[in-house]
Amino acid sequence: MARHGHGRRVLVTVALALLISLGVTAGRQGAIGTEPGTGPFPQGVVVVGDSITARYDDDPGSPEQGWWSFVGRHFDTEVRTFAQSGSGYQRPGHRCGGNRFIDRPEAFKGPAPSVFIVEGGRNDWATCRQGGLVESTDAAVQQAVDRYFDVVERSLPRTTRIVVLGPPWGPLDPWQQRRITSIVHTAAKRHGLEYVATKGSLDRPGRTVDGVHPTLAGSRALGDVVIDALSKRPPR
């Protein structure tokens, strides 16, 4: 009998330890923002973007931690990314073999997010023709941006806060930066969407690895710009 009692006590002890362990794990997950339902954006954040989003991870302390990771962890909310290197409003990614923002309907599936962010435009200075790149016209970029914003507005409820980031741009190609940024900004205003300027976040020394893609400092700086914008009431 004593042996059976001892066995039951061991089982109870193990069960309690397991429950405590599970509780700690769930608490950690909530703290790092991997589950929706906490913070000011309980339905999470969705990001559609290019390599400024796609090349980076959600690991604190990693040199590749993404701007969106800093945003998600600041607000303690889940961030889902639908991003591809080389892509844009009109330009397919992966050396003209990938897809454009508008080719990602999966970004609109599932429960509507609290915030929907469009990050991109950096690649739209050029378009693909016969497998190569040719400089795009202002009219072509404007048409592609307007078309995608139409899709975003139709696909999301009014409860979702739609944010358009000015194309994050490093020090390379300043003329293209002014040209493409102006087109995206004007289109966002025309559609009545919230626009967040990112100028200054990546064009300072040490903010990019190659004049285009962020270093950790660059991702943190871009994340800070977005955090500051989301912390304010959206403009009416």
Biotite code that builds the C-alpha atoms (Angstrom):
import biotite.structure as struc

atoms = struc.array([
    struc.Atom([0.000, 0.000, 0.000], chain_id="A", res_id=1, res_name="MET", atom_name="CA", element="C"),
    struc.Atom([2.790, 2.402, 0.865], chain_id="A", res_id=2, res_name="ALA", atom_name="CA", element="C"),
    struc.Atom([4.304, 1.805, -2.530], chain_id="A", res_id=3, res_name="ARG", atom_name="CA", element="C"),
    struc.Atom([1.017, 2.614, -4.292], chain_id="A", res_id=4, res_name="HIS", atom_name="CA", element="C"),
    struc.Atom([0.662, 5.824, -2.260], chain_id="A", res_id=5, res_name="GLY", atom_name="CA", element="C"),
    struc.Atom([4.181, 6.842, -3.108], chain_id="A", res_id=6, res_name="HIS", atom_name="CA", element="C"),
    struc.Atom([3.476, 6.210, -6.790], chain_id="A", res_id=7, res_name="GLY", atom_name="CA", element="C"),
    struc.Atom([0.371, 8.395, -6.719], chain_id="A", res_id=8, res_name="ARG", atom_name="CA", element="C"),
    struc.Atom([2.324, 11.206, -5.060], chain_id="A", res_id=9, res_name="ARG", atom_name="CA", element="C"),
    struc.Atom([4.981, 10.986, -7.752], chain_id="A", res_id=10, res_name="VAL", atom_name="CA", element="C"),
    struc.Atom([2.357, 11.148, -10.491], chain_id="A", res_id=11, res_name="LEU", atom_name="CA", element="C"),
    struc.Atom([0.707, 14.187, -8.894], chain_id="A", res_id=12, res_name="VAL", atom_name="CA", element="C"),
    struc.Atom([4.060, 15.895, -8.533], chain_id="A", res_id=13, res_name="THR", atom_name="CA", element="C"),
    struc.Atom([4.941, 15.233, -12.171], chain_id="A", res_id=14, res_name="VAL", atom_name="CA", element="C"),
    struc.Atom([1.515, 16.466, -13.336], chain_id="A", res_id=15, res_name="ALA", atom_name="CA", element="C"),
    struc.Atom([1.848, 19.676, -11.343], chain_id="A", res_id=16, res_name="LEU", atom_name="CA", element="C"),
    struc.Atom([5.325, 20.269, -12.689], chain_id="A", res_id=17, res_name="ALA", atom_name="CA", element="C"),
    struc.Atom([4.052, 19.740, -16.238], chain_id="A", res_id=18, res_name="LEU", atom_name="CA", element="C"),
    struc.Atom([1.190, 22.214, -15.736], chain_id="A", res_id=19, res_name="LEU", atom_name="CA", element="C"),
    struc.Atom([3.546, 24.813, -14.311], chain_id="A", res_id=20, res_name="ILE", atom_name="CA", element="C"),
    struc.Atom([5.931, 24.279, -17.208], chain_id="A", res_id=21, res_name="SER", atom_name="CA", element="C"),
    struc.Atom([3.115, 24.722, -19.736], chain_id="A", res_id=22, res_name="LEU", atom_name="CA", element="C"),
    struc.Atom([1.953, 27.861, -17.998], chain_id="A", res_id=23, res_name="GLY", atom_name="CA", element="C"),
    struc.Atom([5.416, 29.388, -18.156], chain_id="A", res_id=24, res_name="VAL", atom_name="CA", element="C"),
    struc.Atom([5.736, 28.521, -21.844], chain_id="A", res_id=25, res_name="THR", atom_name="CA", element="C"),
    struc.Atom([2.382, 30.104, -22.707], chain_id="A", res_id=26, res_name="ALA", atom_name="CA", element="C"),
    struc.Atom([3.355, 33.192, -20.766], chain_id="A", res_id=27, res_name="GLY", atom_name="CA", element="C"),
    struc.Atom([6.585, 33.529, -22.689], chain_id="A", res_id=28, res_name="ARG", atom_name="CA", element="C"),
    struc.Atom([4.790, 33.173, -26.008], chain_id="A", res_id=29, res_name="GLN", atom_name="CA", element="C"),
    struc.Atom([2.385, 35.954, -25.127], chain_id="A", res_id=30, res_name="GLY", atom_name="CA", element="C"),
    struc.Atom([5.224, 38.181, -23.957], chain_id="A", res_id=31, res_name="ALA", atom_name="CA", element="C"),
    struc.Atom([7.079, 37.996, -27.262], chain_id="A", res_id=32, res_name="ILE", atom_name="CA", element="C"),
    struc.Atom([3.993, 38.718, -29.303], chain_id="A", res_id=33, res_name="GLY", atom_name="CA", element="C"),
    struc.Atom([3.588, 35.411, -31.124], chain_id="A", res_id=34, res_name="THR", atom_name="CA", element="C"),
    struc.Atom([-0.156, 35.221, -30.479], chain_id="A", res_id=35, res_name="GLU", atom_name="CA", element="C"),
    struc.Atom([-2.895, 37.732, -31.255], chain_id="A", res_id=36, res_name="PRO", atom_name="CA", element="C"),
    struc.Atom([-5.209, 39.005, -28.539], chain_id="A", res_id=37, res_name="GLY", atom_name="CA", element="C"),
    struc.Atom([-2.869, 41.227, -26.516], chain_id="A", res_id=38, res_name="THR", atom_name="CA", element="C"),
    struc.Atom([-1.827, 44.863, -26.766], chain_id="A", res_id=39, res_name="GLY", atom_name="CA", element="C"),
    struc.Atom([-3.583, 47.600, -28.757], chain_id="A", res_id=40, res_name="PRO", atom_name="CA", element="C"),
    struc.Atom([-3.790, 45.446, -31.911], chain_id="A", res_id=41, res_name="PHE", atom_name="CA", element="C"),
    struc.Atom([-5.473, 42.219, -30.774], chain_id="A", res_id=42, res_name="PRO", atom_name="CA", element="C"),
    struc.Atom([-6.019, 40.866, -34.297], chain_id="A", res_id=43, res_name="GLN", atom_name="CA", element="C"),
    struc.Atom([-2.372, 41.247, -35.187], chain_id="A", res_id=44, res_name="GLY", atom_name="CA", element="C"),
    struc.Atom([-0.526, 42.947, -38.021], chain_id="A", res_id=45, res_name="VAL", atom_name="CA", element="C"),
    struc.Atom([-0.133, 41.852, -41.639], chain_id="A", res_id=46, res_name="VAL", atom_name="CA", element="C"),
    struc.Atom([2.751, 43.142, -43.765], chain_id="A", res_id=47, res_name="VAL", atom_name="CA", element="C"),
    struc.Atom([2.973, 42.869, -47.546], chain_id="A", res_id=48, res_name="VAL", atom_name="CA", element="C"),
    struc.Atom([6.430, 43.829, -48.726], chain_id="A", res_id=49, res_name="GLY", atom_name="CA", element="C"),
    struc.Atom([9.709, 43.267, -50.508], chain_id="A", res_id=50, res_name="ASP", atom_name="CA", element="C"),
    struc.Atom([13.193, 42.232, -49.342], chain_id="A", res_id=51, res_name="SER", atom_name="CA", element="C"),
    struc.Atom([13.232, 44.947, -46.659], chain_id="A", res_id=52, res_name="ILE", atom_name="CA", element="C"),
    struc.Atom([10.705, 42.637, -44.975], chain_id="A", res_id=53, res_name="THR", atom_name="CA", element="C"),
    struc.Atom([11.422, 39.222, -46.519], chain_id="A", res_id=54, res_name="ALA", atom_name="CA", element="C"),
    struc.Atom([15.132, 38.911, -45.741], chain_id="A", res_id=55, res_name="ARG", atom_name="CA", element="C"),
    struc.Atom([14.734, 39.295, -41.981], chain_id="A", res_id=56, res_name="TYR", atom_name="CA", element="C"),
    struc.Atom([13.663, 37.244, -38.968], chain_id="A", res_id=57, res_name="ASP", atom_name="CA", element="C"),
    struc.Atom([11.890, 37.493, -35.628], chain_id="A", res_id=58, res_name="ASP", atom_name="CA", element="C"),
    struc.Atom([14.784, 36.516, -33.375], chain_id="A", res_id=59, res_name="ASP", atom_name="CA", element="C"),
    struc.Atom([15.754, 39.086, -30.712], chain_id="A", res_id=60, res_name="PRO", atom_name="CA", element="C"),
    struc.Atom([19.503, 39.603, -30.747], chain_id="A", res_id=61, res_name="GLY", atom_name="CA", element="C"),
    struc.Atom([19.844, 38.292, -34.293], chain_id="A", res_id=62, res_name="SER", atom_name="CA", element="C"),
    struc.Atom([21.696, 40.619, -36.694], chain_id="A", res_id=63, res_name="PRO", atom_name="CA", element="C"),
    struc.Atom([18.859, 39.866, -39.123], chain_id="A", res_id=64, res_name="GLU", atom_name="CA", element="C"),
    struc.Atom([15.986, 40.857, -36.831], chain_id="A", res_id=65, res_name="GLN", atom_name="CA", element="C"),
    struc.Atom([13.424, 42.630, -38.990], chain_id="A", res_id=66, res_name="GLY", atom_name="CA", element="C"),
    struc.Atom([11.785, 46.022, -38.563], chain_id="A", res_id=67, res_name="TRP", atom_name="CA", element="C"),
    struc.Atom([8.422, 44.250, -38.371], chain_id="A", res_id=68, res_name="TRP", atom_name="CA", element="C"),
    struc.Atom([9.737, 42.092, -35.510], chain_id="A", res_id=69, res_name="SER", atom_name="CA", element="C"),
    struc.Atom([10.538, 45.212, -33.482], chain_id="A", res_id=70, res_name="PHE", atom_name="CA", element="C"),
    struc.Atom([7.016, 46.469, -34.199], chain_id="A", res_id=71, res_name="VAL", atom_name="CA", element="C"),
    struc.Atom([5.328, 43.217, -33.182], chain_id="A", res_id=72, res_name="GLY", atom_name="CA", element="C"),
    struc.Atom([7.301, 42.875, -29.984], chain_id="A", res_id=73, res_name="ARG", atom_name="CA", element="C"),
    struc.Atom([6.755, 46.508, -29.020], chain_id="A", res_id=74, res_name="HIS", atom_name="CA", element="C"),
    struc.Atom([2.980, 46.134, -29.300], chain_id="A", res_id=75, res_name="PHE", atom_name="CA", element="C"),
    struc.Atom([2.950, 42.527, -28.063], chain_id="A", res_id=76, res_name="ASP", atom_name="CA", element="C"),
    struc.Atom([1.098, 41.293, -31.122], chain_id="A", res_id=77, res_name="THR", atom_name="CA", element="C"),
    struc.Atom([1.465, 38.740, -33.901], chain_id="A", res_id=78, res_name="GLU", atom_name="CA", element="C"),
    struc.Atom([2.926, 39.895, -37.224], chain_id="A", res_id=79, res_name="VAL", atom_name="CA", element="C"),
    struc.Atom([2.361, 37.878, -40.401], chain_id="A", res_id=80, res_name="ARG", atom_name="CA", element="C"),
    struc.Atom([4.484, 38.766, -43.424], chain_id="A", res_id=81, res_name="THR", atom_name="CA", element="C"),
    struc.Atom([3.784, 38.158, -47.101], chain_id="A", res_id=82, res_name="PHE", atom_name="CA", element="C"),
    struc.Atom([6.964, 39.406, -48.694], chain_id="A", res_id=83, res_name="ALA", atom_name="CA", element="C"),
    struc.Atom([9.326, 38.526, -51.495], chain_id="A", res_id=84, res_name="GLN", atom_name="CA", element="C"),
    struc.Atom([12.702, 39.918, -52.477], chain_id="A", res_id=85, res_name="SER", atom_name="CA", element="C"),
    struc.Atom([12.757, 41.955, -55.676], chain_id="A", res_id=86, res_name="GLY", atom_name="CA", element="C"),
    struc.Atom([9.012, 42.473, -55.753], chain_id="A", res_id=87, res_name="SER", atom_name="CA", element="C"),
    struc.Atom([6.817, 45.540, -55.731], chain_id="A", res_id=88, res_name="GLY", atom_name="CA", element="C"),
    struc.Atom([3.543, 47.033, -56.843], chain_id="A", res_id=89, res_name="TYR", atom_name="CA", element="C"),
    struc.Atom([4.300, 46.204, -60.473], chain_id="A", res_id=90, res_name="GLN", atom_name="CA", element="C"),
    struc.Atom([7.536, 44.244, -60.424], chain_id="A", res_id=91, res_name="ARG", atom_name="CA", element="C"),
    struc.Atom([7.614, 40.491, -59.787], chain_id="A", res_id=92, res_name="PRO", atom_name="CA", element="C"),
    struc.Atom([10.297, 39.307, -57.415], chain_id="A", res_id=93, res_name="GLY", atom_name="CA", element="C"),
    struc.Atom([13.109, 36.777, -57.640], chain_id="A", res_id=94, res_name="HIS", atom_name="CA", element="C"),
    struc.Atom([14.705, 38.061, -60.852], chain_id="A", res_id=95, res_name="ARG", atom_name="CA", element="C"),
    struc.Atom([11.387, 38.554, -62.627], chain_id="A", res_id=96, res_name="CYS", atom_name="CA", element="C"),
    struc.Atom([10.210, 35.048, -61.779], chain_id="A", res_id=97, res_name="GLY", atom_name="CA", element="C"),
    struc.Atom([8.286, 35.755, -58.578], chain_id="A", res_id=98, res_name="GLY", atom_name="CA", element="C"),
    struc.Atom([5.109, 37.681, -57.887], chain_id="A", res_id=99, res_name="ASN", atom_name="CA", element="C"),
    struc.Atom([3.837, 41.193, -57.233], chain_id="A", res_id=100, res_name="ARG", atom_name="CA", element="C"),
    struc.Atom([2.013, 42.482, -54.177], chain_id="A", res_id=101, res_name="PHE", atom_name="CA", element="C"),
    struc.Atom([-1.296, 42.043, -55.972], chain_id="A", res_id=102, res_name="ILE", atom_name="CA", element="C"),
    struc.Atom([-0.530, 38.352, -56.586], chain_id="A", res_id=103, res_name="ASP", atom_name="CA", element="C"),
    struc.Atom([-0.715, 37.509, -52.858], chain_id="A", res_id=104, res_name="ARG", atom_name="CA", element="C"),
    struc.Atom([-4.403, 36.992, -52.032], chain_id="A", res_id=105, res_name="PRO", atom_name="CA", element="C"),
    struc.Atom([-3.368, 34.879, -49.042], chain_id="A", res_id=106, res_name="GLU", atom_name="CA", element="C"),
    struc.Atom([-2.571, 38.134, -47.238], chain_id="A", res_id=107, res_name="ALA", atom_name="CA", element="C"),
    struc.Atom([-6.329, 38.734, -46.980], chain_id="A", res_id=108, res_name="PHE", atom_name="CA", element="C"),
    struc.Atom([-7.328, 35.256, -45.815], chain_id="A", res_id=109, res_name="LYS", atom_name="CA", element="C"),
    struc.Atom([-8.325, 34.479, -42.248], chain_id="A", res_id=110, res_name="GLY", atom_name="CA", element="C"),
    struc.Atom([-9.521, 36.962, -39.637], chain_id="A", res_id=111, res_name="PRO", atom_name="CA", element="C"),
    struc.Atom([-9.005, 40.589, -40.663], chain_id="A", res_id=112, res_name="ALA", atom_name="CA", element="C"),
    struc.Atom([-5.916, 42.033, -38.942], chain_id="A", res_id=113, res_name="PRO", atom_name="CA", element="C"),
    struc.Atom([-5.969, 45.109, -36.738], chain_id="A", res_id=114, res_name="SER", atom_name="CA", element="C"),
    struc.Atom([-3.317, 46.686, -38.970], chain_id="A", res_id=115, res_name="VAL", atom_name="CA", element="C"),
    struc.Atom([-2.393, 46.044, -42.596], chain_id="A", res_id=116, res_name="PHE", atom_name="CA", element="C"),
    struc.Atom([0.939, 47.533, -43.712], chain_id="A", res_id=117, res_name="ILE", atom_name="CA", element="C"),
    struc.Atom([2.168, 47.869, -47.294], chain_id="A", res_id=118, res_name="VAL", atom_name="CA", element="C"),
    struc.Atom([5.971, 48.168, -47.374], chain_id="A", res_id=119, res_name="GLU", atom_name="CA", element="C"),
    struc.Atom([7.503, 48.574, -50.805], chain_id="A", res_id=120, res_name="GLY", atom_name="CA", element="C"),
    struc.Atom([8.078, 50.490, -53.987], chain_id="A", res_id=121, res_name="GLY", atom_name="CA", element="C"),
    struc.Atom([11.879, 50.396, -53.850], chain_id="A", res_id=122, res_name="ARG", atom_name="CA", element="C"),
    struc.Atom([11.976, 47.938, -56.754], chain_id="A", res_id=123, res_name="ASN", atom_name="CA", element="C"),
    struc.Atom([9.368, 49.642, -58.917], chain_id="A", res_id=124, res_name="ASP", atom_name="CA", element="C"),
    struc.Atom([11.805, 52.020, -60.595], chain_id="A", res_id=125, res_name="TRP", atom_name="CA", element="C"),
    struc.Atom([12.112, 49.170, -63.117], chain_id="A", res_id=126, res_name="ALA", atom_name="CA", element="C"),
    struc.Atom([9.823, 46.592, -64.622], chain_id="A", res_id=127, res_name="THR", atom_name="CA", element="C"),
    struc.Atom([10.484, 43.220, -66.204], chain_id="A", res_id=128, res_name="CYS", atom_name="CA", element="C"),
    struc.Atom([10.610, 42.782, -69.971], chain_id="A", res_id=129, res_name="ARG", atom_name="CA", element="C"),
    struc.Atom([11.746, 39.556, -71.616], chain_id="A", res_id=130, res_name="GLN", atom_name="CA", element="C"),
    struc.Atom([13.406, 38.471, -68.395], chain_id="A", res_id=131, res_name="GLY", atom_name="CA", element="C"),
    struc.Atom([15.359, 41.705, -67.967], chain_id="A", res_id=132, res_name="GLY", atom_name="CA", element="C"),
    struc.Atom([14.828, 45.046, -66.259], chain_id="A", res_id=133, res_name="LEU", atom_name="CA", element="C"),
    struc.Atom([13.858, 48.260, -68.019], chain_id="A", res_id=134, res_name="VAL", atom_name="CA", element="C"),
    struc.Atom([13.104, 51.577, -66.353], chain_id="A", res_id=135, res_name="GLU", atom_name="CA", element="C"),
    struc.Atom([9.395, 51.939, -65.627], chain_id="A", res_id=136, res_name="SER", atom_name="CA", element="C"),
    struc.Atom([7.325, 54.972, -66.550], chain_id="A", res_id=137, res_name="THR", atom_name="CA", element="C"),
    struc.Atom([5.583, 57.112, -63.949], chain_id="A", res_id=138, res_name="ASP", atom_name="CA", element="C"),
    struc.Atom([2.222, 56.189, -65.480], chain_id="A", res_id=139, res_name="ALA", atom_name="CA", element="C"),
    struc.Atom([2.901, 52.445, -65.189], chain_id="A", res_id=140, res_name="ALA", atom_name="CA", element="C"),
    struc.Atom([3.931, 52.717, -61.535], chain_id="A", res_id=141, res_name="VAL", atom_name="CA", element="C"),
    struc.Atom([0.939, 54.908, -60.708], chain_id="A", res_id=142, res_name="GLN", atom_name="CA", element="C"),
    struc.Atom([-1.461, 52.480, -62.352], chain_id="A", res_id=143, res_name="GLN", atom_name="CA", element="C"),
    struc.Atom([-0.014, 49.521, -60.444], chain_id="A", res_id=144, res_name="ALA", atom_name="CA", element="C"),
    struc.Atom([-0.085, 51.348, -57.095], chain_id="A", res_id=145, res_name="VAL", atom_name="CA", element="C"),
    struc.Atom([-3.684, 52.525, -57.602], chain_id="A", res_id=146, res_name="ASP", atom_name="CA", element="C"),
    struc.Atom([-4.779, 49.043, -58.615], chain_id="A", res_id=147, res_name="ARG", atom_name="CA", element="C"),
    struc.Atom([-3.263, 47.445, -55.531], chain_id="A", res_id=148, res_name="TYR", atom_name="CA", element="C"),
    struc.Atom([-4.743, 50.046, -53.193], chain_id="A", res_id=149, res_name="PHE", atom_name="CA", element="C"),
    struc.Atom([-8.155, 49.337, -54.759], chain_id="A", res_id=150, res_name="ASP", atom_name="CA", element="C"),
    struc.Atom([-7.701, 45.634, -53.950], chain_id="A", res_id=151, res_name="VAL", atom_name="CA", element="C"),
    struc.Atom([-6.609, 46.368, -50.380], chain_id="A", res_id=152, res_name="VAL", atom_name="CA", element="C"),
    struc.Atom([-9.615, 48.620, -49.744], chain_id="A", res_id=153, res_name="GLU", atom_name="CA", element="C"),
    struc.Atom([-12.058, 46.080, -51.180], chain_id="A", res_id=154, res_name="ARG", atom_name="CA", element="C"),
    struc.Atom([-10.529, 43.161, -49.288], chain_id="A", res_id=155, res_name="SER", atom_name="CA", element="C"),
    struc.Atom([-10.372, 44.630, -45.772], chain_id="A", res_id=156, res_name="LEU", atom_name="CA", element="C"),
    struc.Atom([-13.087, 45.880, -43.417], chain_id="A", res_id=157, res_name="PRO", atom_name="CA", element="C"),
    struc.Atom([-13.184, 49.442, -42.127], chain_id="A", res_id=158, res_name="ARG", atom_name="CA", element="C"),
    struc.Atom([-12.003, 48.156, -38.751], chain_id="A", res_id=159, res_name="THR", atom_name="CA", element="C"),
    struc.Atom([-8.560, 47.374, -40.197], chain_id="A", res_id=160, res_name="THR", atom_name="CA", element="C"),
    struc.Atom([-6.080, 50.235, -40.061], chain_id="A", res_id=161, res_name="ARG", atom_name="CA", element="C"),
    struc.Atom([-4.367, 50.396, -43.463], chain_id="A", res_id=162, res_name="ILE", atom_name="CA", element="C"),
    struc.Atom([-0.873, 51.908, -43.425], chain_id="A", res_id=163, res_name="VAL", atom_name="CA", element="C"),
    struc.Atom([1.238, 52.668, -46.492], chain_id="A", res_id=164, res_name="VAL", atom_name="CA", element="C"),
    struc.Atom([4.951, 53.093, -45.852], chain_id="A", res_id=165, res_name="LEU", atom_name="CA", element="C"),
    struc.Atom([6.900, 55.451, -48.045], chain_id="A", res_id=166, res_name="GLY", atom_name="CA", element="C"),
    struc.Atom([9.372, 53.145, -49.828], chain_id="A", res_id=167, res_name="PRO", atom_name="CA", element="C"),
    struc.Atom([12.245, 52.545, -47.369], chain_id="A", res_id=168, res_name="PRO", atom_name="CA", element="C"),
    struc.Atom([15.292, 53.722, -49.284], chain_id="A", res_id=169, res_name="TRP", atom_name="CA", element="C"),
    struc.Atom([19.010, 53.600, -48.627], chain_id="A", res_id=170, res_name="GLY", atom_name="CA", element="C"),
    struc.Atom([21.518, 56.045, -50.132], chain_id="A", res_id=171, res_name="PRO", atom_name="CA", element="C"),
    struc.Atom([21.527, 54.517, -53.633], chain_id="A", res_id=172, res_name="LEU", atom_name="CA", element="C"),
    struc.Atom([19.494, 55.979, -56.517], chain_id="A", res_id=173, res_name="ASP", atom_name="CA", element="C"),
    struc.Atom([18.263, 59.214, -54.883], chain_id="A", res_id=174, res_name="PRO", atom_name="CA", element="C"),
    struc.Atom([16.474, 60.345, -58.057], chain_id="A", res_id=175, res_name="TRP", atom_name="CA", element="C"),
    struc.Atom([14.461, 57.134, -58.206], chain_id="A", res_id=176, res_name="GLN", atom_name="CA", element="C"),
    struc.Atom([13.664, 57.546, -54.519], chain_id="A", res_id=177, res_name="GLN", atom_name="CA", element="C"),
    struc.Atom([12.099, 60.953, -55.106], chain_id="A", res_id=178, res_name="ARG", atom_name="CA", element="C"),
    struc.Atom([10.208, 59.754, -58.165], chain_id="A", res_id=179, res_name="ARG", atom_name="CA", element="C"),
    struc.Atom([8.729, 56.541, -56.758], chain_id="A", res_id=180, res_name="ILE", atom_name="CA", element="C"),
    struc.Atom([8.090, 57.937, -53.282], chain_id="A", res_id=181, res_name="THR", atom_name="CA", element="C"),
    struc.Atom([6.113, 60.831, -54.773], chain_id="A", res_id=182, res_name="SER", atom_name="CA", element="C"),
    struc.Atom([3.933, 58.422, -56.771], chain_id="A", res_id=183, res_name="ILE", atom_name="CA", element="C"),
    struc.Atom([3.202, 56.186, -53.754], chain_id="A", res_id=184, res_name="VAL", atom_name="CA", element="C"),
    struc.Atom([2.524, 59.161, -51.470], chain_id="A", res_id=185, res_name="HIS", atom_name="CA", element="C"),
    struc.Atom([0.145, 60.800, -53.940], chain_id="A", res_id=186, res_name="THR", atom_name="CA", element="C"),
    struc.Atom([-1.735, 57.541, -54.517], chain_id="A", res_id=187, res_name="ALA", atom_name="CA", element="C"),
    struc.Atom([-2.100, 56.915, -50.765], chain_id="A", res_id=188, res_name="ALA", atom_name="CA", element="C"),
    struc.Atom([-3.576, 60.403, -50.295], chain_id="A", res_id=189, res_name="LYS", atom_name="CA", element="C"),
    struc.Atom([-5.910, 59.931, -53.263], chain_id="A", res_id=190, res_name="ARG", atom_name="CA", element="C"),
    struc.Atom([-7.242, 56.722, -51.696], chain_id="A", res_id=191, res_name="HIS", atom_name="CA", element="C"),
    struc.Atom([-7.490, 58.262, -48.241], chain_id="A", res_id=192, res_name="GLY", atom_name="CA", element="C"),
    struc.Atom([-4.983, 55.796, -46.771], chain_id="A", res_id=193, res_name="LEU", atom_name="CA", element="C"),
    struc.Atom([-2.622, 56.499, -43.887], chain_id="A", res_id=194, res_name="GLU", atom_name="CA", element="C"),
    struc.Atom([0.849, 57.291, -45.221], chain_id="A", res_id=195, res_name="TYR", atom_name="CA", element="C"),
    struc.Atom([4.011, 57.037, -43.128], chain_id="A", res_id=196, res_name="VAL", atom_name="CA", element="C"),
    struc.Atom([7.165, 58.678, -44.453], chain_id="A", res_id=197, res_name="ALA", atom_name="CA", element="C"),
    struc.Atom([10.330, 56.628, -43.937], chain_id="A", res_id=198, res_name="THR", atom_name="CA", element="C"),
    struc.Atom([12.903, 59.095, -45.286], chain_id="A", res_id=199, res_name="LYS", atom_name="CA", element="C"),
    struc.Atom([15.909, 59.256, -42.981], chain_id="A", res_id=200, res_name="GLY", atom_name="CA", element="C"),
    struc.Atom([15.516, 55.753, -41.567], chain_id="A", res_id=201, res_name="SER", atom_name="CA", element="C"),
    struc.Atom([17.900, 53.985, -43.975], chain_id="A", res_id=202, res_name="LEU", atom_name="CA", element="C"),
    struc.Atom([19.929, 56.697, -45.696], chain_id="A", res_id=203, res_name="ASP", atom_name="CA", element="C"),
    struc.Atom([22.304, 57.415, -42.805], chain_id="A", res_id=204, res_name="ARG", atom_name="CA", element="C"),
    struc.Atom([25.761, 55.804, -42.412], chain_id="A", res_id=205, res_name="PRO", atom_name="CA", element="C"),
    struc.Atom([25.639, 52.307, -40.970], chain_id="A", res_id=206, res_name="GLY", atom_name="CA", element="C"),
    struc.Atom([21.947, 51.802, -41.701], chain_id="A", res_id=207, res_name="ARG", atom_name="CA", element="C"),
    struc.Atom([22.367, 49.525, -44.769], chain_id="A", res_id=208, res_name="THR", atom_name="CA", element="C"),
    struc.Atom([24.705, 46.707, -45.707], chain_id="A", res_id=209, res_name="VAL", atom_name="CA", element="C"),
    struc.Atom([24.761, 47.527, -49.426], chain_id="A", res_id=210, res_name="ASP", atom_name="CA", element="C"),
    struc.Atom([23.062, 50.870, -49.850], chain_id="A", res_id=211, res_name="GLY", atom_name="CA", element="C"),
    struc.Atom([19.666, 49.141, -49.987], chain_id="A", res_id=212, res_name="VAL", atom_name="CA", element="C"),
    struc.Atom([19.075, 46.482, -47.315], chain_id="A", res_id=213, res_name="HIS", atom_name="CA", element="C"),
    struc.Atom([19.016, 47.391, -43.615], chain_id="A", res_id=214, res_name="PRO", atom_name="CA", element="C"),
    struc.Atom([21.606, 46.493, -41.055], chain_id="A", res_id=215, res_name="THR", atom_name="CA", element="C"),
    struc.Atom([20.251, 45.747, -37.593], chain_id="A", res_id=216, res_name="LEU", atom_name="CA", element="C"),
    struc.Atom([20.496, 49.467, -36.841], chain_id="A", res_id=217, res_name="ALA", atom_name="CA", element="C"),
    struc.Atom([18.555, 50.214, -40.015], chain_id="A", res_id=218, res_name="GLY", atom_name="CA", element="C"),
    struc.Atom([15.797, 47.730, -39.213], chain_id="A", res_id=219, res_name="SER", atom_name="CA", element="C"),
    struc.Atom([15.541, 49.136, -35.702], chain_id="A", res_id=220, res_name="ARG", atom_name="CA", element="C"),
    struc.Atom([15.332, 52.696, -37.065], chain_id="A", res_id=221, res_name="ALA", atom_name="CA", element="C"),
    struc.Atom([12.627, 51.743, -39.548], chain_id="A", res_id=222, res_name="LEU", atom_name="CA", element="C"),
    struc.Atom([10.766, 49.872, -36.822], chain_id="A", res_id=223, res_name="GLY", atom_name="CA", element="C"),
    struc.Atom([10.892, 52.962, -34.619], chain_id="A", res_id=224, res_name="ASP", atom_name="CA", element="C"),
    struc.Atom([9.312, 55.051, -37.392], chain_id="A", res_id=225, res_name="VAL", atom_name="CA", element="C"),
    struc.Atom([6.439, 52.573, -37.695], chain_id="A", res_id=226, res_name="VAL", atom_name="CA", element="C"),
    struc.Atom([6.028, 52.226, -33.932], chain_id="A", res_id=227, res_name="ILE", atom_name="CA", element="C"),
    struc.Atom([5.810, 55.999, -33.565], chain_id="A", res_id=228, res_name="ASP", atom_name="CA", element="C"),
    struc.Atom([3.158, 56.197, -36.317], chain_id="A", res_id=229, res_name="ALA", atom_name="CA", element="C"),
    struc.Atom([1.072, 53.331, -34.933], chain_id="A", res_id=230, res_name="LEU", atom_name="CA", element="C"),
    struc.Atom([1.229, 54.791, -31.429], chain_id="A", res_id=231, res_name="SER", atom_name="CA", element="C"),
    struc.Atom([-0.686, 57.834, -32.632], chain_id="A", res_id=232, res_name="LYS", atom_name="CA", element="C"),
    struc.Atom([-4.337, 58.019, -33.536], chain_id="A", res_id=233, res_name="ARG", atom_name="CA", element="C"),
    struc.Atom([-4.835, 57.393, -37.256], chain_id="A", res_id=234, res_name="PRO", atom_name="CA", element="C"),
    struc.Atom([-5.602, 60.589, -39.171], chain_id="A", res_id=235, res_name="PRO", atom_name="CA", element="C"),
    struc.Atom([-9.255, 61.017, -40.132], chain_id="A", res_id=236, res_name="ARG", atom_name="CA", element="C"),
])
